[in-house]
């Protein structure tokens, strides 16, 4: 966990005020949980972005002169997925169990790739239950030993000590296929998509009303 993030209570809500905060280098957010009042607050953008780049999910925030342990519950990004627009935080005790989604990172180059195969990763994250103070930044999966037609399922993934898997143990994490199989799969997906009408000019919504 990084150093404490400075937080300040805010009373003004709405999209216009939220935009003004971001221009001042602050990120609007909300803090709730543990039966206490819900608090609208703002965090220093530089501190928050540094914590996010380090993969932090558990934060120590300093609010009104007191420190609180909080867990990141949701982050709202802009249309391009770069700028943080809003963050939801929930109060936690360090010894409590939480359910959280953790990124899966594949390590190495499969032997099957050297034989002309292609590595596929249908699953990029996994849901686990663990103590708040033992949340891993990522789950690393070694793939060097995979040959063509070999696969790794969730049941094969080694979790941190004390963590419990919540997903389907038989779910496919990654596998090595022949190039021909990969092309056939892509062509099948394109055929299915061609039956859907194309919408031109639609823009993704940016919902900032909760700010």
LUMRO-393120 format. One record per residue (C-alpha): y, x, z negated. Coordinates in Angstrom, 3 decimals. Last residue first. Layout:
<pt north="Y" east="X" up="Z"/>
...
END
This chain:
<pt north="12.946" east="-20.567" up="9.318"/>
<pt north="10.303" east="-23.195" up="9.831"/>
<pt north="12.162" east="-24.436" up="12.886"/>
<pt north="11.660" east="-21.145" up="14.665"/>
<pt north="9.099" east="-22.328" up="17.166"/>
<pt north="9.386" east="-20.251" up="20.325"/>
<pt north="7.636" east="-22.239" up="23.023"/>
<pt north="5.938" east="-20.452" up="25.921"/>
<pt north="7.677" east="-21.082" up="29.266"/>
<pt north="6.305" east="-23.064" up="32.178"/>
<pt north="7.708" east="-22.078" up="35.592"/>
<pt north="4.566" east="-22.702" up="37.559"/>
<pt north="1.550" east="-24.619" up="36.253"/>
<pt north="-1.592" east="-23.954" up="38.227"/>
<pt north="-4.111" east="-26.777" up="38.399"/>
<pt north="-7.583" east="-25.950" up="37.054"/>
<pt north="-10.601" east="-25.775" up="39.328"/>
<pt north="-9.791" east="-22.159" up="40.256"/>
<pt north="-10.358" east="-21.162" up="36.611"/>
<pt north="-14.077" east="-21.832" up="36.829"/>
<pt north="-14.465" east="-19.749" up="39.978"/>
<pt north="-12.441" east="-16.916" up="38.479"/>
<pt north="-14.716" east="-16.858" up="35.411"/>
<pt north="-17.824" east="-16.676" up="37.583"/>
<pt north="-16.329" east="-13.854" up="39.632"/>
<pt north="-15.609" east="-11.911" up="36.432"/>
<pt north="-19.180" east="-12.363" up="35.184"/>
<pt north="-20.627" east="-11.284" up="38.538"/>
<pt north="-18.422" east="-8.170" up="38.553"/>
<pt north="-19.561" east="-7.196" up="35.032"/>
<pt north="-23.230" east="-7.710" up="35.891"/>
<pt north="-22.865" east="-5.456" up="38.960"/>
<pt north="-21.162" east="-2.754" up="36.852"/>
<pt north="-24.204" east="-2.609" up="34.602"/>
<pt north="-23.763" east="-3.774" up="31.038"/>
<pt north="-23.065" east="-2.091" up="27.698"/>
<pt north="-22.518" east="-4.351" up="24.716"/>
<pt north="-19.922" east="-5.298" up="22.117"/>
<pt north="-19.370" east="-7.544" up="19.111"/>
<pt north="-21.831" east="-10.312" up="19.966"/>
<pt north="-22.203" east="-13.028" up="17.331"/>
<pt north="-25.649" east="-13.070" up="15.703"/>
<pt north="-24.286" east="-12.626" up="12.171"/>
<pt north="-21.979" east="-15.653" up="12.703"/>
<pt north="-18.724" east="-14.926" up="10.845"/>
<pt north="-18.014" east="-14.801" up="7.121"/>
<pt north="-19.160" east="-11.238" up="6.342"/>
<pt north="-18.734" east="-10.242" up="2.699"/>
<pt north="-16.909" east="-7.111" up="1.534"/>
<pt north="-17.904" east="-5.352" up="-1.700"/>
<pt north="-18.385" east="-1.963" up="-0.066"/>
<pt north="-16.739" east="-1.838" up="3.351"/>
<pt north="-18.692" east="-3.510" up="6.161"/>
<pt north="-21.292" east="-1.872" up="8.404"/>
<pt north="-21.681" east="-3.814" up="11.640"/>
<pt north="-25.230" east="-4.549" up="12.788"/>
<pt north="-25.174" east="-8.195" up="11.613"/>
<pt north="-22.014" east="-8.673" up="13.672"/>
<pt north="-23.950" east="-7.857" up="16.826"/>
<pt north="-24.112" east="-4.574" up="18.732"/>
<pt north="-25.659" east="-4.491" up="22.190"/>
<pt north="-27.850" east="-2.346" up="24.424"/>
<pt north="-28.296" east="-3.395" up="28.073"/>
<pt north="-27.263" east="0.098" up="29.311"/>
<pt north="-27.473" east="2.589" up="26.452"/>
<pt north="-25.522" east="2.445" up="23.191"/>
<pt north="-25.780" east="5.557" up="20.999"/>
<pt north="-22.084" east="6.487" up="21.192"/>
<pt north="-20.913" east="3.044" up="19.987"/>
<pt north="-19.645" east="3.710" up="16.443"/>
<pt north="-17.962" east="0.619" up="14.937"/>
<pt north="-14.854" east="0.927" up="12.796"/>
<pt north="-13.606" east="-2.089" up="10.828"/>
<pt north="-9.829" east="-1.935" up="10.424"/>
<pt north="-7.072" east="-1.564" up="7.825"/>
<pt north="-9.601" east="-2.412" up="5.138"/>
<pt north="-8.693" east="-4.891" up="2.359"/>
<pt north="-9.846" east="-3.386" up="-0.947"/>
<pt north="-6.900" east="-4.302" up="-3.204"/>
<pt north="-7.132" east="-7.973" up="-2.255"/>
<pt north="-10.832" east="-8.084" up="-3.021"/>
<pt north="-13.051" east="-9.057" up="-0.116"/>
<pt north="-14.012" east="-11.910" up="2.196"/>
<pt north="-14.429" east="-11.156" up="5.887"/>
<pt north="-13.345" east="-12.532" up="9.264"/>
<pt north="-13.934" east="-10.226" up="12.222"/>
<pt north="-11.729" east="-8.923" up="15.012"/>
<pt north="-11.900" east="-7.776" up="18.636"/>
<pt north="-15.068" east="-9.596" up="19.739"/>
<pt north="-16.023" east="-9.772" up="23.417"/>
<pt north="-16.055" east="-5.960" up="23.716"/>
<pt north="-17.660" east="-4.800" up="26.989"/>
<pt north="-18.630" east="-1.191" up="27.790"/>
<pt north="-19.510" east="-0.582" up="31.454"/>
<pt north="-22.596" east="1.175" up="32.779"/>
<pt north="-22.858" east="4.071" up="35.209"/>
<pt north="-25.131" east="6.420" up="33.270"/>
<pt north="-22.202" east="7.961" up="31.398"/>
<pt north="-21.296" east="4.436" up="30.323"/>
<pt north="-24.820" east="3.984" up="28.989"/>
<pt north="-24.411" east="6.902" up="26.598"/>
<pt north="-21.614" east="4.906" up="24.956"/>
<pt north="-18.250" east="6.649" up="24.472"/>
<pt north="-16.918" east="6.962" up="20.931"/>
<pt north="-15.386" east="4.619" up="18.379"/>
<pt north="-14.881" east="0.873" up="18.722"/>
<pt north="-12.183" east="-0.681" up="16.535"/>
<pt north="-12.632" east="-4.161" up="15.035"/>
<pt north="-9.456" east="-5.709" up="13.582"/>
<pt north="-9.653" east="-7.540" up="10.248"/>
<pt north="-9.272" east="-11.270" up="9.555"/>
<pt north="-8.879" east="-12.240" up="5.900"/>
<pt north="-10.481" east="-14.353" up="3.217"/>
<pt north="-9.304" east="-13.374" up="-0.250"/>
<pt north="-10.957" east="-12.427" up="-3.529"/>
<pt north="-8.791" east="-11.782" up="-6.581"/>
<pt north="-8.476" east="-8.431" up="-8.376"/>
<pt north="-5.019" east="-7.461" up="-7.119"/>
<pt north="-3.501" east="-10.832" up="-7.986"/>
<pt north="-1.875" east="-12.622" up="-5.064"/>
<pt north="1.402" east="-14.283" up="-4.021"/>
<pt north="1.526" east="-15.562" up="-0.440"/>
<pt north="3.721" east="-14.318" up="2.395"/>
<pt north="4.754" east="-15.963" up="5.666"/>
<pt north="6.772" east="-13.895" up="8.157"/>
<pt north="9.397" east="-14.812" up="10.755"/>
<pt north="10.812" east="-13.543" up="14.045"/>
<pt north="9.026" east="-10.206" up="14.372"/>
<pt north="9.989" east="-8.550" up="17.659"/>
<pt north="7.320" east="-7.184" up="19.987"/>
<pt north="4.964" east="-9.980" up="21.024"/>
<pt north="6.778" east="-10.628" up="24.314"/>
<pt north="7.585" east="-14.260" up="23.477"/>
<pt north="8.862" east="-13.318" up="20.019"/>
<pt north="6.547" east="-12.828" up="17.073"/>
<pt north="5.634" east="-15.121" up="14.169"/>
<pt north="3.612" east="-13.436" up="11.435"/>
<pt north="1.185" east="-15.281" up="9.170"/>
<pt north="-0.556" east="-14.827" up="5.826"/>
<pt north="0.690" east="-11.400" up="4.726"/>
<pt north="-0.485" east="-10.916" up="1.156"/>
<pt north="1.883" east="-10.466" up="-1.758"/>
<pt north="1.976" east="-8.335" up="-4.898"/>
<pt north="5.218" east="-8.991" up="-6.775"/>
<pt north="7.729" east="-6.592" up="-8.299"/>
<pt north="10.709" east="-7.828" up="-10.307"/>
<pt north="14.429" east="-7.056" up="-9.976"/>
<pt north="15.298" east="-10.295" up="-8.207"/>
<pt north="12.630" east="-9.632" up="-5.567"/>
<pt north="10.874" east="-6.304" up="-5.083"/>
<pt north="7.945" east="-6.648" up="-2.709"/>
<pt north="4.584" east="-4.905" up="-2.912"/>
<pt north="2.606" east="-5.634" up="0.230"/>
<pt north="-1.044" east="-6.265" up="1.085"/>
<pt north="-1.721" east="-6.561" up="4.823"/>
<pt north="-0.706" east="-3.044" up="5.803"/>
<pt north="-1.769" east="-1.889" up="9.267"/>
<pt north="0.391" east="1.218" up="9.163"/>
<pt north="2.547" east="-0.198" up="11.965"/>
<pt north="2.970" east="-3.350" up="9.857"/>
<pt north="4.266" east="-1.356" up="6.880"/>
<pt north="6.764" east="0.479" up="9.079"/>
<pt north="7.865" east="-2.824" up="10.611"/>
<pt north="8.536" east="-4.246" up="7.145"/>
<pt north="10.606" east="-1.306" up="5.973"/>
<pt north="12.702" east="-1.260" up="9.149"/>
<pt north="13.192" east="-5.037" up="9.118"/>
<pt north="14.508" east="-5.269" up="5.544"/>
<pt north="13.069" east="-8.483" up="4.160"/>
<pt north="14.568" east="-11.960" up="3.885"/>
<pt north="13.693" east="-14.794" up="1.545"/>
<pt north="12.867" east="-18.482" up="1.303"/>
<pt north="11.018" east="-19.147" up="-1.954"/>
<pt north="8.248" east="-21.641" up="-2.612"/>
<pt north="7.994" east="-22.300" up="-6.312"/>
<pt north="4.974" east="-21.139" up="-8.296"/>
<pt north="1.471" east="-22.612" up="-8.327"/>
<pt north="-0.117" east="-19.312" up="-7.354"/>
<pt north="1.325" east="-19.537" up="-3.836"/>
<pt north="4.546" east="-19.218" up="-1.835"/>
<pt north="6.915" east="-16.744" up="-0.188"/>
<pt north="8.855" east="-17.535" up="2.998"/>
<pt north="10.328" east="-15.252" up="5.618"/>
<pt north="13.434" east="-14.128" up="7.451"/>
<pt north="13.487" east="-10.552" up="8.820"/>
<pt north="16.618" east="-8.462" up="8.242"/>
<pt north="18.333" east="-5.858" up="10.437"/>
<pt north="21.709" east="-7.630" up="10.505"/>
<pt north="20.984" east="-9.018" up="13.989"/>
<pt north="17.765" east="-10.421" up="12.500"/>
<pt north="19.749" east="-12.267" up="9.841"/>
<pt north="22.062" east="-13.824" up="12.440"/>
<pt north="19.055" east="-15.071" up="14.394"/>
<pt north="17.669" east="-16.713" up="11.257"/>
<pt north="21.018" east="-18.336" up="10.554"/>
<pt north="21.119" east="-19.889" up="14.030"/>
<pt north="17.482" east="-21.048" up="13.869"/>
<pt north="17.793" east="-22.917" up="10.600"/>
<pt north="17.855" east="-22.194" up="6.886"/>
<pt north="20.587" east="-21.042" up="4.472"/>
<pt north="19.539" east="-20.424" up="0.884"/>
<pt north="18.211" east="-16.903" up="1.050"/>
<pt north="16.464" east="-14.832" up="-1.618"/>
<pt north="16.456" east="-11.074" up="-1.050"/>
<pt north="13.489" east="-8.763" up="-0.596"/>
<pt north="13.284" east="-4.969" up="-0.766"/>
<pt north="9.868" east="-3.692" up="0.193"/>
<pt north="8.051" east="-1.654" up="-2.455"/>
<pt north="6.449" east="1.570" up="-1.258"/>
<pt north="3.404" east="1.349" up="1.002"/>
<pt north="0.000" east="0.000" up="0.000"/>
END
